[in-house]
Amino acid sequence: MFKQRIYILFFLLLVGLQGFSLHADEENRSFPSRTNELSHSDQRKFDYFFYEALNLKNAGKYDAAFDAFNYCYAIDSTAAPVLYELANFYMQLNQPEVAVDLLKRAVENSSDNFAYKIALASITRNLGMYGEAAEAYEELVKQYPAKADLNFYLAEALTQQGEIGKAIKAYDALESSMGMNEALSMQKYRLYNMLGEPEKALEEIEKLAVKYPMESRYQIVLGDLHLEKGEADKALEFYDRAYALDPSSPYYIVAMANYYEVKGDKEAAETQIRNALINEKLDIESKVSILSRYIVSLQQSKKDTESANPLFETLLEQHPEDTELKQMYGGLLVLQGKTEEAKFQFQLITEMEPENMAAWQQLLNLSIRDIPEMIRVSKKCIELFPDVPEFYLWLGIAYSQNEEYDEAIQAYRDGLLVVPEENRPLKSDLYGQIGDTFYQKDRMDKAFEAYDEALKYNERNVVVLNNYAYFLSLAKKDLVKAERMSAQCIKLEPDNATYLDTYAWIFFMQGNYTLAKFYIEKALASDRTGSHELIDHYGDILYMSGDAEKAVEQWEKAKEMGKESVVLDQKIAEKRYIEDENAK
């Protein structure tokens, strides 16, 4: 059985830490937190290597800087500046648990350092440790009351922790410092609703409307809120007030369209939008804004978005050269499942603007079930954008699906030539694809070499780990290594049915039928695809566990589900396990 790969590009955003590193360097130079008494010799050595590490880091020589900071750590493991700098490195190395521990120690050893505390609060919030993050932000708010924006992060952490009442108080504190604004009022509105206090929620918006009586937007928001509560007549009163303030407001036009939708007058809703679109006094940007808001409102209210299609066509008749409009319409058609109509829009864009990479990417996504078209579009993308490695990946996948394996391998290798050195995950994916393709060519030695290369660039590449482990188990080679890699997959994705199946199958090959049965049953419980392969494996494991009758039931079920295999037919006929030596 060849397990289909999942293509995922990993992007890591480090929020918070980098923003403070320059300030931290300034504070680090004064060494505020030495808790160990060093000898004069060690002190000089520490100072020299610490400053050298900072210089290396600033020069972009990160490996050498990391070594130098570790040397400082060996001299004094309590120095907060070193702990802080190492925490930054461990975040970059994707070892957040180590970074958190280092930052906690930095804060303990330098309790008055803002940079260390905000870094710890940020990293714990980003890692979902909301309780610890809230505690850290609460401490910062007390210690630095002049930094009002800390209340925003505190409120966010408290909200995610489920402390809604405390979060509202944090927003109140922020509001007293910054003044009232829509973003804060809307946040408080949302939180009051979560607390089941709709009247207090509404008061927040009413206060905005009172503060800004000439701003039509807040009248419309109040109208929208009453419309959501089913109070259409009350909503209309606020919409009328908004119209008196600004009759050309695009928010008003969309609000009235929503009002007519709620009243069941679909024709009036479409007329409202269409009249705006044919209004010569409105520029194209305003019209696009109206139409996009209308689509969002349809999606939010779970209404059929197809009512927007004729409106798009009206606008396209007026502005046939507007590629941005075509891109929006194409995206909407994709959401509606209208693949051919969407492809037509994106094809038009690529003809009008051959350099529009986003449109080419959309065409590529839409051609995924049409392999010859996928090859054609991928080649064109490579011709136009030769330095974009993802297009080589897509071309290789298309060739592989077409069983043109040599061409696929060449495409992946060409992609490796243009991948930036720092994009290690993509390098890993390309090597993983090379491994899969060599396996399809029955070149197991080459496949395993490629998988080893893939794991050098990303040791947590779960798809490579799984395929490598499974193919080793089929070959009955290095089963201990296969078990270790498969266990890592389960650790990374404990509910993935495919990875659980692989783990079960490795235990099966080792003769450990108890664990094999345990994990195949976990795989079946997690499966959402109705995989007949899992059922077939379950039968094999049951048979070797001593339950031949139930094994035959599972094999018959796998056949009923669509699995076609000579070996499966033999197992059913002879009522015994038969190894499939041709399994892939």
C-alpha positions in Angstrom: 0.0 0.0 0.0 1.5 3.4 -1.0 0.5 6.0 1.5 -0.4 9.3 -0.1 1.7 12.2 1.1 0.2 15.4 2.5 1.9 18.5 1.2 2.3 21.1 3.9 4.5 24.2 4.0 5.5 25.2 7.5 5.8 28.9 8.4 6.8 30.0 12.0 6.0 33.5 13.2 7.9 34.4 16.4 5.8 37.1 18.0 7.1 39.2 20.8 10.7 38.0 21.3 12.4 39.6 18.4 10.7 42.9 19.0 12.5 43.3 22.3 15.9 41.9 21.5 17.6 45.2 20.7 16.4 46.7 24.0 17.6 43.6 25.7 21.1 43.9 24.3 21.3 47.4 25.8 20.2 46.2 29.2 22.4 43.0 29.0 25.5 45.1 28.7 25.2 46.2 32.3 24.9 42.7 33.6 22.1 43.5 36.1 21.5 40.0 37.4 24.7 38.2 38.3 23.9 35.9 41.2 27.1 33.9 41.2 30.3 35.4 42.5 32.9 34.8 39.8 36.6 34.9 40.2 38.4 37.8 38.5 39.6 35.5 35.8 36.2 34.0 35.2 34.6 37.4 35.2 37.0 38.7 32.5 36.5 35.5 30.4 32.7 35.8 30.8 32.6 39.5 29.8 34.9 38.9 26.8 32.8 36.0 25.4 29.5 37.6 26.1 30.4 40.8 24.2 31.9 38.6 21.4 28.6 36.6 21.3 26.6 39.8 20.9 28.9 41.0 18.1 28.7 37.6 16.3 24.9 37.7 16.6 24.7 41.2 15.2 27.0 40.2 12.3 24.6 37.3 11.4 27.0 34.6 12.5 24.4 32.8 14.5 26.1 29.4 14.9 29.2 30.9 16.4 27.1 33.3 18.6 25.2 30.3 19.9 28.4 28.5 20.9 29.7 31.7 22.6 26.6 32.2 24.6 26.7 28.5 25.7 30.3 29.0 26.8 29.1 32.0 28.9 26.4 29.7 30.3 29.0 27.2 31.3 30.8 29.9 33.3 27.7 31.3 34.9 24.4 29.5 34.5 22.5 32.2 36.4 23.4 35.2 34.3 20.0 36.5 33.1 21.3 38.1 29.9 22.8 34.8 28.7 19.6 32.9 29.6 17.6 35.5 27.6 19.8 35.3 24.6 19.8 31.5 24.6 16.0 31.5 24.9 15.9 33.4 21.6 18.0 30.8 20.0 16.0 27.9 21.3 12.8 29.5 19.9 14.5 29.7 16.5 15.5 26.0 16.9 11.8 25.1 17.5 12.4 24.0 21.1 10.0 26.3 22.9 9.9 24.3 26.1 13.6 25.0 26.6 13.1 28.7 25.8 10.3 29.0 28.4 12.5 27.4 31.1 15.4 29.7 30.3 13.2 32.8 30.3 11.7 31.8 33.6 15.1 31.6 35.1 16.1 34.9 33.5 13.1 36.6 35.1 13.8 35.0 38.5 17.4 36.3 38.4 16.4 39.8 37.1 13.0 40.6 38.4 13.1 44.2 37.4 13.9 43.6 33.7 11.0 44.5 31.4 12.4 42.8 28.3 12.7 39.4 30.0 9.3 39.6 31.5 7.5 40.6 28.3 9.4 38.0 26.4 8.2 35.3 28.8 4.6 36.6 28.7 4.7 36.6 24.9 6.1 33.2 24.4 3.7 31.5 26.9 0.7 33.2 25.3 1.9 32.1 21.8 2.3 28.5 23.1 -1.2 28.5 24.5 -0.1 28.6 28.1 -2.7 31.2 28.8 -2.8 30.9 32.6 0.9 31.5 32.9 0.7 34.3 30.3 -2.1 36.0 32.2 -0.1 35.9 35.4 2.9 37.3 33.7 0.9 40.2 32.1 -0.9 40.9 35.4 2.5 41.3 37.0 3.7 43.6 34.2 0.6 45.7 34.4 1.2 46.3 38.1 4.9 46.9 37.7 4.5 49.2 34.6 1.2 51.0 34.9 2.2 53.6 32.4 2.4 51.0 29.6 -1.3 50.9 29.0 -1.1 48.6 26.0 -0.1 45.7 28.3 -3.8 45.6 29.2 -4.6 44.5 25.7 -2.3 41.4 25.9 -3.6 40.7 29.4 -7.2 40.9 28.2 -6.4 38.5 25.3 -4.7 36.0 27.6 -7.5 36.2 30.1 -10.1 35.7 27.4 -8.3 32.6 26.1 -8.0 31.3 29.7 -11.8 31.8 30.1 -11.6 34.6 32.6 -14.1 36.8 30.8 -14.9 39.1 33.6 -11.3 39.9 34.3 -10.7 40.4 30.6 -13.4 43.1 30.5 -11.8 44.9 33.4 -8.5 44.8 31.5 -10.2 46.4 28.4 -11.8 49.0 30.7 -8.3 49.9 32.0 -7.1 50.2 28.4 -10.1 52.3 27.5 -9.5 54.7 30.4 -6.0 55.3 29.1 -6.6 55.3 25.3 -10.1 56.6 25.2 -13.2 54.9 23.7 -12.8 53.4 20.2 -14.7 50.9 18.1 -12.2 48.0 18.4 -12.3 48.1 22.2 -16.1 48.5 22.4 -16.7 45.6 20.0 -14.4 43.4 22.0 -16.3 44.2 25.2 -19.6 43.7 23.3 -18.4 40.2 22.3 -17.2 39.4 25.9 -20.5 40.6 27.5 -22.4 38.3 25.0 -20.1 35.4 26.1 -21.1 36.2 29.7 -24.8 36.1 28.7 -25.3 39.8 29.4 -26.7 41.1 26.1 -28.0 44.4 27.5 -24.5 45.4 28.7 -23.2 44.3 25.3 -25.6 46.6 23.6 -24.7 49.5 25.9 -21.1 49.4 24.7 -22.2 50.2 21.1 -24.8 52.8 22.3 -22.0 54.6 24.1 -20.1 54.8 20.9 -23.1 56.2 19.0 -23.6 58.9 21.7 -19.9 59.8 21.7 -19.8 60.1 17.9 -23.4 61.3 16.9 -22.4 62.4 13.4 -20.8 59.0 12.6 -23.2 56.9 10.5 -21.2 53.7 11.0 -22.2 53.3 14.7 -25.9 53.8 13.8 -25.5 51.0 11.3 -23.8 48.7 13.9 -26.7 49.3 16.3 -29.1 48.5 13.5 -27.1 45.3 12.6 -27.2 44.2 16.3 -31.0 44.7 16.4 -31.3 42.8 13.1 -29.4 39.9 14.6 -31.8 39.8 17.5 -34.7 39.6 15.1 -35.9 43.2 15.7 -36.1 44.2 12.0 -38.3 47.3 12.6 -36.0 48.6 15.3 -33.0 48.0 13.0 -34.7 50.0 10.3 -34.9 53.0 12.6 -31.1 53.1 13.1 -30.5 52.5 9.3 -32.8 55.5 8.6 -30.7 57.6 11.0 -27.5 56.4 9.3 -29.0 57.4 5.9 -29.8 60.9 7.1 -26.1 61.3 8.2 -24.5 59.7 5.0 -26.8 58.5 2.2 -23.8 57.2 0.1 -22.3 55.1 2.9 -21.4 51.6 1.5 -22.1 50.2 5.0 -25.7 51.5 4.7 -26.2 49.9 1.3 -25.0 46.5 2.6 -27.0 46.9 5.8 -30.2 47.6 3.8 -29.5 44.6 1.6 -29.2 42.4 4.7 -32.4 44.0 6.0 -34.3 43.0 2.9 -32.8 39.5 3.1 -34.1 39.1 6.6 -37.5 40.4 5.5 -37.5 37.7 2.9 -37.4 40.1 0.0 -34.4 38.7 -1.9 -35.2 40.8 -5.0 -35.1 44.0 -3.1 -31.8 43.0 -1.5 -30.2 42.4 -4.9 -31.7 45.6 -6.3 -30.1 47.6 -3.4 -26.7 46.3 -4.3 -27.2 46.5 -8.1 -28.3 50.1 -7.9 -25.1 50.9 -6.1 -23.0 49.1 -8.7 -24.5 51.0 -11.6 -24.3 54.3 -9.8 -21.9 56.3 -12.0 -21.1 58.6 -9.0 -19.5 55.7 -7.1 -15.9 54.8 -8.0 -14.8 51.2 -8.7 -13.1 50.9 -5.2 -16.3 51.8 -3.4 -18.3 49.3 -5.6 -15.9 46.5 -4.9 -16.0 47.4 -1.2 -19.8 47.2 -1.2 -19.9 43.9 -3.1 -17.2 42.3 -0.8 -19.0 43.4 2.3 -22.2 41.9 0.9 -20.5 38.6 0.3 -19.1 38.5 3.8 -22.5 39.2 5.3 -24.0 36.4 3.2 -21.3 34.0 4.5 -21.7 35.1 8.1 -25.5 34.6 7.9 -24.9 31.2 6.1 -27.0 32.4 3.1 -26.4 31.3 -0.5 -23.6 33.4 -1.9 -24.7 32.7 -5.5 -27.0 35.7 -5.3 -23.7 37.8 -5.6 -22.7 36.2 -8.9 -25.0 38.3 -11.2 -23.8 41.4 -9.3 -20.2 40.5 -10.1 -21.1 40.1 -13.7 -22.8 43.5 -13.7 -19.6 45.0 -12.4 -17.4 43.1 -14.8 -19.4 44.4 -17.7 -18.6 47.9 -16.6 -14.9 47.2 -15.9 -13.8 44.2 -18.1 -10.1 45.1 -17.7 -10.2 45.0 -13.9 -8.1 41.9 -13.0 -8.5 42.4 -9.3 -12.3 42.1 -9.7 -11.8 39.0 -11.8 -9.6 37.6 -9.0 -12.3 38.2 -6.4 -15.0 36.7 -8.5 -12.8 33.6 -9.3 -12.2 33.2 -5.5 -15.9 33.3 -4.9 -16.6 30.7 -7.6 -14.0 28.4 -6.1 -15.9 28.6 -2.7 -19.1 27.8 -4.5 -17.5 24.7 -6.1 -17.8 26.2 -9.7 -14.4 25.0 -10.8 -14.7 25.5 -14.6 -16.2 29.1 -14.2 -13.4 29.9 -11.7 -10.7 28.6 -14.1 -12.1 30.8 -16.8 -11.7 33.9 -14.7 -8.1 33.0 -13.6 -7.2 32.1 -17.2 -8.4 35.6 -18.3 -6.2 37.1 -15.6 -3.1 35.2 -16.7 -3.6 36.2 -20.3 -4.0 39.9 -19.3 -1.3 39.8 -16.7 1.2 36.9 -17.3 3.2 38.0 -14.3 0.3 37.6 -11.9 1.6 34.7 -9.8 -1.5 34.5 -7.6 -3.7 33.8 -10.6 -1.3 31.1 -11.8 -1.3 29.5 -8.4 -5.1 29.4 -8.4 -5.1 27.8 -11.9 -2.6 25.2 -10.6 -4.8 24.5 -7.5 -7.9 24.0 -9.8 -6.1 21.7 -12.2 -5.2 19.2 -9.5 -7.6 16.5 -10.9 -6.5 17.1 -14.5 -2.9 15.8 -14.6 -2.0 16.9 -18.2 -3.3 20.4 -17.4 -1.4 20.4 -14.1 1.8 19.6 -15.9 1.1 22.3 -18.5 0.4 25.0 -15.9 3.4 23.9 -13.7 5.7 24.2 -16.7 4.4 27.6 -17.6 4.8 28.8 -14.0 8.4 27.5 -13.9 9.0 29.4 -17.2 7.6 32.6 -15.8 8.9 32.2 -12.2 12.0 30.0 -12.3 13.1 30.9 -8.8 9.9 29.7 -7.1 10.7 26.2 -5.8 7.0 25.3 -5.0 6.2 25.1 -8.8 8.9 22.4 -9.2 7.2 20.5 -6.4 3.8 20.7 -8.1 5.4 19.6 -11.4 7.0 16.6 -9.8 3.8 15.6 -8.1 1.9 15.8 -11.5 4.6 13.7 -13.2 4.5 11.2 -10.4 0.7 10.9 -10.6 1.2 10.3 -14.4 3.7 7.5 -13.6 6.5 9.5 -15.3 8.8 8.9 -12.4 12.2 9.9 -14.0 10.7 13.3 -15.0 9.2 13.7 -11.5 12.6 13.1 -9.8 14.3 15.6 -12.2 11.6 18.2 -11.3 12.2 17.7 -7.6 16.0 18.0 -8.1 15.6 21.1 -10.1 13.5 22.5 -7.3 16.2 21.7 -4.8 18.6 24.0 -6.8 16.4 27.0 -6.2 15.2 26.5 -2.6 16.7 29.1 -0.3 19.1 27.5 2.2 17.0 28.7 5.1 13.9 27.0 3.8 14.8 23.7 5.3 11.2 22.3 5.5 10.7 22.7 1.8 14.1 21.0 1.1 12.9 18.2 3.3 9.6 17.9 1.5 11.4 17.7 -1.9 13.7 15.0 -0.7 10.7 13.2 0.7 9.0 13.3 -2.7 12.2 11.9 -4.3 12.1 9.1 -1.8 8.4 8.3 -2.5 9.1 8.3 -6.3 12.1 6.0 -6.0 10.0 3.7 -4.0 7.4 3.6 -6.8 10.3 2.6 -9.1 11.1 -0.2 -6.7 14.5 1.4 -5.9 14.3 1.0 -2.2 17.9 1.8 -1.6 17.6 5.2 -3.3 14.3 5.8 -1.6 15.8 5.3 1.9 18.8 7.5 1.0 16.4 10.3 0.0 14.4 9.9 3.2 17.6 10.1 5.2 18.4 13.4 3.4 14.8 14.7 4.1 15.2 14.1 7.8 18.5 15.9 7.9 16.6 19.0 6.9 13.6 18.4 9.1 13.7 15.6 11.6 10.0 16.2 12.4 8.8 15.8 8.9 5.9 13.6 9.9 5.0 12.4 6.4 8.5 11.3 5.6 8.8 9.6 9.0 5.6 7.7 8.4 6.4 6.6 4.9 9.9 5.6 5.7 8.8 3.6 8.7 6.0 1.9 6.8 8.2 1.0 3.8 10.9 -0.4 6.2 8.2 -2.6 7.8 7.1 -3.9 4.4 10.7 -4.7 3.6 11.1 -6.3 7.1 14.3 -4.1 7.5 15.4 -2.1 10.5 12.2 -2.6 12.4 13.6 -1.0 15.5 14.3 2.1 13.5 10.9 1.9 11.9 9.3 1.7 15.3 11.2 4.7 16.6 10.2 6.9 13.6 6.6 5.7 13.8 6.4 6.5 17.5 7.6 10.0 16.7 4.7 10.4 14.2 2.2 9.3 16.9 3.8 11.8 19.3 3.4 14.6 16.8 -0.1 13.6 15.6 -1.7 11.2 18.1 -5.1 11.0 16.4 -3.9 10.4 12.8 -5.4 7.1 11.6 -2.8 6.5 8.9 0.1 7.0 11.3 -1.6 4.7 13.9 -2.1 2.1 11.2 1.7 2.2 10.4 2.6 1.9 14.1 0.2 -1.1 14.4 1.7 -2.7 11.3 5.3 -2.4 12.6 4.3 -4.2 15.7 2.5 -6.8 13.6 5.7 -7.4 11.6 7.6 -7.7 14.9 5.2 -10.4 16.1 3.8 -8.2 18.9 0.1 -8.8 18.1 -1.2 -7.4 21.4 0.2 -3.9 20.7 -0.7 -4.3 17.0 -4.3 -4.9 17.9 -4.3 -2.0 20.4 -3.1 0.5 17.8 -5.1 -0.7 14.8 -8.2 -0.3 16.9 -7.1 3.2 17.8 -6.6 3.8 14.1 -10.1 2.6 13.2 -11.6 4.8 16.0 -9.8 7.8 14.5 -10.4 7.1 10.8 -12.8 9.5 9.0 -12.1 8.2 5.5 -13.6 4.7 5.6 -10.2 3.1 4.6 -10.5 -0.5 3.5 -6.7 -0.8 4.0 -7.2 -0.4 7.8 -10.0 -3.0 7.8 -7.8 -5.4 5.8 -4.9 -4.9 8.3 -7.3 -5.4 11.2 -8.3 -8.7 9.8 -4.6 -9.8 9.5 -3.9 -8.7 13.1 -7.0 -10.5 14.4 -6.1 -13.7 12.6 -2.5 -13.7 14.1 -4.1 -12.8 17.5 -6.0 -16.1 17.3 -9.5 -14.8 16.2 -9.8 -16.3 12.7 -13.6 -16.0 12.5 -13.5 -12.2 13.2 -10.5 -11.9 10.8 -12.5 -13.3 7.9 -15.4 -10.9 8.7 -13.0 -8.0 8.4 -11.5 -9.2 5.1 -14.9 -9.6 3.7 -15.8 -6.1 4.9 -12.7 -4.7 3.2 -13.7 -6.4 -0.1 -17.2 -5.0 0.3 -15.7 -1.5 0.8 -14.0 -1.7 -2.6 -10.5 -3.3 -2.0 -9.5 -5.4 -4.9 -6.6 -7.8 -4.3 -5.9 -11.4 -5.3 -4.3 -12.0 -1.9 -7.4 -10.7 -0.1 -9.6 -13.1 -2.2 -7.3 -15.9 -1.2 -7.5 -15.0 2.5 -11.3 -15.0 2.4 -11.4 -18.3 0.4 -8.9 -20.2 2.6 -9.8 -18.4 5.8 -6.2 -17.8 6.8 -3.6 -15.0 6.7 -1.5 -14.9 3.6 1.3 -12.4 3.3 1.0 -10.0 0.4 4.5 -9.9 -1.0 3.6 -7.3 -3.6 2.2 -4.8 -1.1 3.3 -1.2 -1.6 
